[in-house]
Amino acid sequence: MNKATLAATSMMAIFLAACANGDDIANHATMINANHLKIAASTADVPNSVPWPTINWWRGYNDEQLDQLINEGLANNPTLKAADARMRRAAALAGLVDSRLYPQLNGSAEAVLQRFTETGLYPPPFAGATRTVNRLALDGTYALDLWGGREAEFRSALGVLHASEVDGQTARLELTTAIAQTYIRLSGEFDQLRISHDLLRQKQEIKALSERLVGAGLVTEVESQQAAAAIAATEAEIAGTEERIALLRQKLALLVGAGPDRGQIIRQPRIFLAATIGLPAELPAELIGRRPDIVAQRWRIEAAMKTVDAAKAQFYPNINLSAFLGFQSVGLSQLLNGGSRIVGVGPAVTLPIFDADRLRSNLGQADADLDVLIEQYNGAIVNALQDVVGQMTTWRSNQTALEREQVAVAHLEKAYGLAVLRYRDGLTNYLTVLSAEGELITQRRKEAEARNRQFVISIALVHALGGGILAQNLPQS
């Protein structure tokens, strides 16, 4: 082996030994297996053969006005349009990264007027003269992706694109459930308004009765004034309820992407839910493919894994091929002559050696980002199952409460009727009537609240189950 070869070999060995290395850097988090999270005991008495929510789940509430509002929101809401724009941006970025996998070819034409130095490389007549330097050529480059780094960057961008697409489904779910929940609140306020009007009518009847009894000398004027005060208080309650109805109508108009006047024509809801409430049999295995937030998180993990691969590839040599073909001359008249032809081709090799741990830090950051996403994914699965089971627990409890509230209303209606009869006959005083009336109205309000809460819980359960998003294929990594 001659001295030149020995020197070159020694120098290459030194370079390779000094090269940056990231073999000891890795992520630590592991994705949780949803099937290991048991829910059977917590849902033992829940029907477990109920279908998954359909894509248009809100139609199950049998209210055409609700259908119309949600359709308007899906067409006009700015939040959904912003989500669509983010998806298009992610698609453009993925296309930009994808373009780096292929050869690049550019045409160029240059004409530079310059004075040549008299003490440089060019002899007379160019030395000291002013001439144009012209170039007409095709320039091509191609980066050899020997270690798959650029491919990994493209796959990472593709994962971000898939996550953005699913984020659009998340935005759709959030919007539809928000409209439905607000609509249920509006329905509840209309129920309270009806109860208040019934109460006002009863108080007006009691006042008229009190005035007759005062005229007959059976009761004092005090009870008549008490009846008048009760009417004024009820009218104040009605005004407050009407204000809340107006505000909820405006909020619905905002959610559907319209102006406040759109809310003025929203009628009283007519909601009826006939579907059975329960859980699909495939929980929890299929939940991770139906909850859009979890699916999006899986794609973000996929993107982060590819980012780690791309960061590892940066530790290895990079080879770029370049070539050019064209004409170059001093003076425009000679540009297209055969003697002005230029052609060249060659590789350029780069190898990181000393970079002050830049590549190691970059890989460490990528691994840490991956760990964060994995732990967020694990937390999302646990929270999703807790959300589902919690909504079912609340549903069962509220269903029992609603049944008892209805029984209580029936008893208090009888008690109130008896109190009014006794007051009419002069057998009791007005305070007894007020007491019976107050208990009845309070119970009616509780019954209405429990009934509307059932709708609220059912919507929350739809949200917890993914809102009708069809099962999606998850990345395999």
C-alpha positions in Angstrom: 0.0 0.0 0.0 1.6 3.3 -1.1 1.8 6.3 1.2 -1.0 8.2 -0.6 -3.4 5.3 -0.2 -2.4 4.8 3.4 -2.9 8.5 4.2 -6.3 8.6 2.5 -7.5 5.5 4.4 -6.3 6.9 7.7 -8.0 10.2 7.0 -11.3 8.4 6.1 -11.1 6.3 9.3 -10.6 9.5 11.3 -13.5 11.2 9.7 -15.8 8.2 10.2 -14.8 7.8 13.8 -15.5 11.5 14.4 -18.8 11.5 12.6 -21.9 12.5 14.5 -23.8 9.4 15.9 -27.3 9.1 17.4 -27.5 5.4 18.1 -28.0 5.9 21.8 -31.0 8.3 21.4 -34.5 6.8 21.4 -38.0 7.5 22.5 -39.4 5.9 25.7 -43.2 6.0 25.5 -45.4 3.0 24.4 -48.9 3.3 23.0 -51.6 1.8 25.2 -53.8 -1.1 24.1 -57.4 -0.1 24.5 -58.5 -3.6 24.9 -56.6 -3.8 28.2 -58.9 -1.1 29.7 -61.8 -3.0 31.1 -65.3 -1.5 31.2 -67.5 -4.6 31.6 -68.2 -4.1 35.3 -69.0 -0.4 34.9 -71.5 -1.1 32.1 -72.9 -4.4 33.3 -76.6 -3.2 33.2 -76.3 -1.2 30.0 -77.6 -2.6 26.6 -74.5 -3.5 24.7 -75.9 -4.2 21.2 -76.9 -0.6 20.2 -75.5 0.5 16.8 -72.9 3.2 16.5 -74.2 6.7 15.9 -75.0 7.3 12.2 -73.3 10.1 10.3 -76.6 12.2 10.5 -77.2 11.2 14.1 -79.3 14.4 14.9 -82.1 13.1 12.7 -82.9 10.7 15.5 -84.4 13.6 17.5 -87.2 13.9 14.9 -87.1 17.7 14.7 -87.0 19.1 11.1 -85.9 22.6 12.4 -82.9 21.0 14.1 -82.0 19.2 10.9 -82.2 22.5 9.0 -80.0 24.4 11.5 -77.3 21.7 11.5 -77.3 21.6 7.7 -76.9 25.3 7.5 -74.0 25.2 10.0 -72.2 22.5 8.1 -72.5 24.6 5.0 -71.7 28.1 6.4 -69.8 27.9 9.7 -66.4 29.7 9.6 -64.8 27.1 11.9 -65.4 24.3 9.4 -64.2 26.5 6.6 -61.0 27.2 8.5 -60.5 23.4 9.1 -60.9 22.8 5.4 -58.3 25.5 4.7 -55.9 23.9 7.2 -56.3 20.6 5.4 -55.6 22.2 2.0 -52.5 23.8 3.5 -51.3 20.4 4.8 -51.9 18.9 1.3 -49.8 21.6 -0.3 -47.0 21.1 2.2 -47.1 17.3 1.6 -46.8 18.1 -2.2 -43.9 20.4 -1.5 -42.0 17.7 0.4 -42.9 15.1 -2.2 -41.4 17.2 -4.9 -37.9 16.8 -3.3 -37.9 13.1 -4.0 -37.6 13.7 -7.8 -35.0 15.3 -10.1 -35.2 19.0 -10.6 -34.6 20.7 -14.0 -34.4 24.5 -14.5 -33.7 26.6 -17.5 -31.6 29.7 -17.2 -30.5 32.6 -19.4 -28.0 35.2 -18.2 -26.4 38.2 -19.7 -24.0 40.1 -17.4 -22.2 43.3 -18.6 -18.9 43.5 -16.8 -15.4 45.0 -17.0 -12.6 42.4 -16.9 -9.6 43.2 -14.7 -6.3 44.0 -16.4 -4.4 41.9 -13.8 -6.5 38.8 -13.7 -6.8 35.6 -15.7 -8.1 37.0 -18.9 -5.5 38.3 -21.4 -6.0 41.1 -23.9 -8.2 42.0 -25.7 -10.5 41.0 -22.7 -8.2 42.5 -20.0 -9.4 45.9 -19.2 -12.4 45.6 -21.6 -16.1 45.7 -20.9 -18.0 42.8 -22.4 -21.1 40.7 -21.7 -20.8 37.3 -20.2 -23.7 35.2 -21.4 -25.0 31.8 -20.4 -27.9 29.8 -21.8 -28.3 26.4 -20.1 -30.3 23.6 -18.5 -29.4 22.9 -14.9 -30.4 19.7 -13.2 -30.1 18.3 -9.7 -31.1 15.1 -8.0 -30.6 14.2 -4.3 -30.0 10.5 -3.9 -32.2 9.4 -1.0 -29.8 6.6 0.1 -31.0 6.4 3.7 -34.7 7.1 3.2 -34.6 10.5 4.9 -36.5 12.4 2.3 -39.0 9.6 1.9 -39.5 9.8 5.7 -40.0 13.5 5.5 -42.7 12.9 2.9 -44.4 10.3 5.0 -44.3 12.7 8.0 -46.0 15.4 5.9 -48.5 12.8 4.7 -49.3 11.9 8.3 -49.9 15.6 9.1 -52.2 15.7 6.1 -54.2 12.7 7.3 -54.4 14.3 10.8 -55.7 17.5 9.2 -58.4 15.6 7.3 -59.6 13.9 10.5 -59.4 17.3 12.3 -62.1 18.4 9.9 -64.2 15.6 11.1 -63.5 16.7 14.7 -64.6 20.2 13.9 -67.8 18.8 12.2 -68.6 16.8 15.4 -67.9 19.7 17.7 -70.2 22.0 15.6 -73.1 19.6 15.2 -73.1 18.7 18.9 -72.8 22.4 19.9 -75.8 23.3 17.7 -77.8 20.3 19.2 -76.8 21.1 22.8 -77.8 24.8 22.3 -81.1 23.7 20.7 -81.8 21.5 23.7 -81.1 24.4 26.0 -83.5 26.5 24.0 -86.1 23.7 24.3 -85.6 23.8 28.1 -86.1 27.5 28.3 -89.3 27.2 26.3 -90.5 24.6 28.8 -89.7 26.9 31.6 -91.6 29.7 29.8 -94.6 27.5 29.5 -94.5 26.6 33.1 -94.2 30.2 34.1 -97.2 31.2 32.0 -99.2 28.4 33.6 -98.1 29.7 37.0 -99.1 33.2 36.0 -102.5 32.0 34.9 -102.9 30.2 38.2 -101.9 33.3 40.2 -104.3 35.5 38.3 -107.1 33.0 39.0 -106.1 33.0 42.7 -106.0 36.8 42.8 -109.5 37.0 41.3 -110.7 34.5 43.9 -109.0 36.5 46.7 -110.8 39.7 45.5 -114.1 37.8 45.7 -113.4 36.5 49.1 -112.3 40.0 50.3 -115.6 41.4 49.0 -117.5 38.7 50.9 -115.5 39.6 54.0 -114.1 36.0 54.3 -110.4 37.1 54.0 -108.4 40.3 54.5 -106.9 42.7 52.0 -103.5 41.3 52.9 -104.1 38.1 51.0 -105.2 40.0 47.9 -102.0 42.1 47.9 -100.0 39.0 48.3 -101.6 37.5 45.2 -100.8 40.7 43.3 -97.2 40.6 44.4 -96.9 36.9 43.3 -98.2 37.9 39.8 -95.6 40.6 39.5 -92.8 38.2 40.6 -93.9 35.6 38.0 -94.0 38.3 35.2 -90.4 39.1 36.1 -89.5 35.4 35.8 -91.1 35.4 32.4 -89.1 38.4 31.3 -85.9 36.7 32.3 -86.8 33.5 30.5 -87.6 35.4 27.3 -84.2 37.1 27.5 -82.5 33.7 27.7 -84.5 32.5 24.8 -83.5 35.5 22.7 -79.8 35.0 23.5 -80.0 31.3 22.7 -81.6 32.1 19.4 -78.8 34.5 18.6 -76.2 31.9 19.6 -77.8 29.3 17.2 -77.6 31.9 14.5 -73.9 32.4 15.2 -73.3 28.7 15.1 -74.9 28.2 11.7 -72.8 31.1 10.3 -75.7 33.6 10.0 -76.5 37.0 11.4 -78.6 37.6 14.6 -81.8 38.0 12.6 -81.6 34.3 11.7 -82.4 33.5 15.3 -85.6 35.5 15.2 -87.4 32.9 13.1 -86.3 29.9 15.1 -89.5 28.3 16.5 -90.0 26.4 19.7 -88.2 23.0 19.4 -90.3 19.8 19.0 -87.8 17.1 20.1 -88.6 13.4 20.4 -86.0 10.7 20.9 -87.2 7.3 20.2 -83.9 5.4 19.8 -82.6 3.1 22.5 -79.7 4.4 24.6 -76.9 2.0 25.0 -73.4 1.1 23.9 -72.1 -0.7 20.8 -70.8 -4.2 21.3 -67.3 -3.4 19.9 -66.3 -1.1 22.7 -63.5 -0.3 23.5 -61.7 -1.9 20.5 -63.4 0.1 17.7 -63.6 3.4 19.6 -60.0 4.3 18.7 -61.0 4.2 15.1 -64.2 6.1 15.5 -63.3 9.0 17.8 -61.9 11.6 15.3 -59.6 13.2 18.0 -58.0 9.8 18.7 -57.6 8.9 15.0 -56.0 12.3 14.3 -53.6 11.7 17.3 -52.6 8.3 15.8 -51.7 10.0 12.5 -49.7 12.7 14.4 -47.8 9.8 16.0 -47.2 8.3 12.6 -45.9 11.7 11.4 -43.6 12.0 14.4 -42.2 8.5 13.8 -41.3 9.5 10.3 -39.8 12.7 11.6 -37.5 10.6 13.8 -36.5 8.5 10.8 -35.7 11.6 8.9 -33.6 12.9 11.8 -31.7 9.7 11.9 -30.9 9.8 8.2 -29.2 13.1 8.6 -26.3 11.3 10.4 -25.3 9.5 7.1 -23.6 10.8 4.0 -25.7 12.8 1.5 -25.0 12.6 -2.2 -26.4 15.2 -4.7 -26.0 14.8 -8.4 -25.8 17.9 -10.6 -25.6 18.4 -14.3 -25.7 21.3 -16.8 -25.9 21.6 -20.5 -25.9 24.7 -22.7 -23.9 27.6 -24.0 -21.6 30.2 -22.5 -19.6 33.0 -24.1 -18.0 36.4 -23.7 -19.9 38.5 -26.1 -23.4 37.8 -27.3 -22.4 37.1 -31.0 -20.6 33.9 -30.1 -23.1 32.5 -27.7 -24.7 29.9 -30.0 -21.5 28.8 -31.7 -20.4 25.2 -31.3 -17.3 26.3 -29.4 -19.4 27.9 -26.7 -21.0 24.7 -25.6 -20.8 23.8 -22.0 -21.6 20.5 -20.3 -20.9 19.1 -16.9 -22.0 16.4 -14.5 -20.8 15.3 -11.1 -21.7 14.3 -7.6 -21.4 16.3 -4.4 -21.0 14.3 -1.1 -21.5 15.8 2.3 -20.9 14.0 5.6 -21.6 15.5 9.0 -18.5 15.3 11.2 -18.4 18.1 13.8 -21.7 19.9 14.3 -21.6 20.7 18.0 -24.3 18.0 18.7 -26.8 19.8 16.4 -27.9 16.5 14.8 -28.1 14.7 18.2 -30.1 17.5 19.6 -32.4 17.4 16.6 -33.0 13.7 17.0 -33.5 14.0 20.7 -36.1 16.7 20.1 -37.9 14.4 17.6 -37.9 11.5 20.0 -39.2 13.7 22.8 -41.9 15.1 20.6 -42.9 11.5 19.7 -43.1 10.6 23.4 -45.4 13.6 24.1 -47.7 12.6 21.3 -47.8 8.9 22.5 -48.7 9.9 26.0 -51.3 12.4 24.8 -52.8 9.5 22.7 -52.8 7.2 25.8 -54.5 9.9 27.8 -57.0 10.5 25.0 -58.0 6.8 25.0 -58.5 6.7 28.8 -60.5 9.9 28.8 -62.6 8.7 25.9 -63.6 5.5 27.7 -64.3 7.5 30.9 -66.4 9.9 28.8 -68.5 7.0 27.4 -69.0 5.2 30.7 -69.6 8.4 32.5 -72.3 9.5 30.1 -74.1 6.1 30.5 -73.8 6.4 34.3 -75.3 9.8 34.2 -78.1 8.7 31.8 -79.2 5.8 34.1 -79.2 8.1 37.2 -81.1 10.8 35.4 -83.6 8.3 34.0 -84.4 7.2 37.5 -84.7 10.7 38.7 -87.0 11.7 35.8 -89.4 8.8 36.6 -89.6 9.9 40.3 -90.0 13.6 39.3 -93.0 12.6 37.2 -94.6 10.7 40.1 -93.9 13.7 42.4 -95.6 16.1 39.9 -98.7 13.9 39.8 -99.0 13.9 43.6 -98.4 17.7 44.0 -101.0 18.5 41.3 -103.6 16.7 43.4 -102.4 18.5 46.5 -102.6 21.9 44.8 -106.1 21.2 43.5 -107.3 20.2 47.0 -105.7 23.4 48.5 -107.5 25.6 46.0 -110.8 23.9 46.8 -110.4 24.4 50.5 -109.4 28.0 50.0 -112.5 28.6 47.9 -114.6 27.1 50.6 -112.9 29.2 53.3 -111.5 26.2 55.0 -107.8 27.3 54.7 -105.8 30.5 54.2 -104.0 31.8 51.2 -100.6 30.7 52.5 -101.6 27.1 52.2 -102.4 27.7 48.5 -99.1 29.5 47.9 -97.2 26.7 49.6 -98.9 24.0 47.5 -98.5 26.1 44.3 -94.8 26.7 45.0 -94.1 23.0 45.5 -95.9 22.1 42.4 -94.2 24.6 40.2 -90.8 23.7 41.6 -91.5 20.1 40.9 -92.7 20.8 37.3 -89.5 22.7 36.7 -87.4 19.8 38.0 -89.3 17.4 35.8 -88.7 19.6 32.7 -85.0 19.9 33.5 -84.6 16.2 33.9 -86.4 15.5 30.7 -84.2 17.9 28.7 -81.2 16.7 30.5 -81.8 13.3 29.0 -81.5 14.9 25.6 -78.3 16.6 26.7 -76.8 13.4 27.9 -77.7 11.5 24.8 -75.9 14.2 22.7 -72.9 14.0 24.9 -72.9 10.2 24.5 -73.0 10.6 20.7 -70.0 12.9 21.0 -68.2 10.4 23.2 -68.7 7.7 20.6 -67.3 9.7 17.8 -70.5 11.2 16.4 -71.2 8.9 13.5 -67.7 8.9 12.0 -67.2 5.7 10.2 -64.5 3.3 11.4 -61.2 4.5 9.8 -58.0 2.6 9.1 -55.3 3.6 11.4 -51.5 3.8 10.5 -49.7 0.6 11.0 -46.6 2.0 12.7 
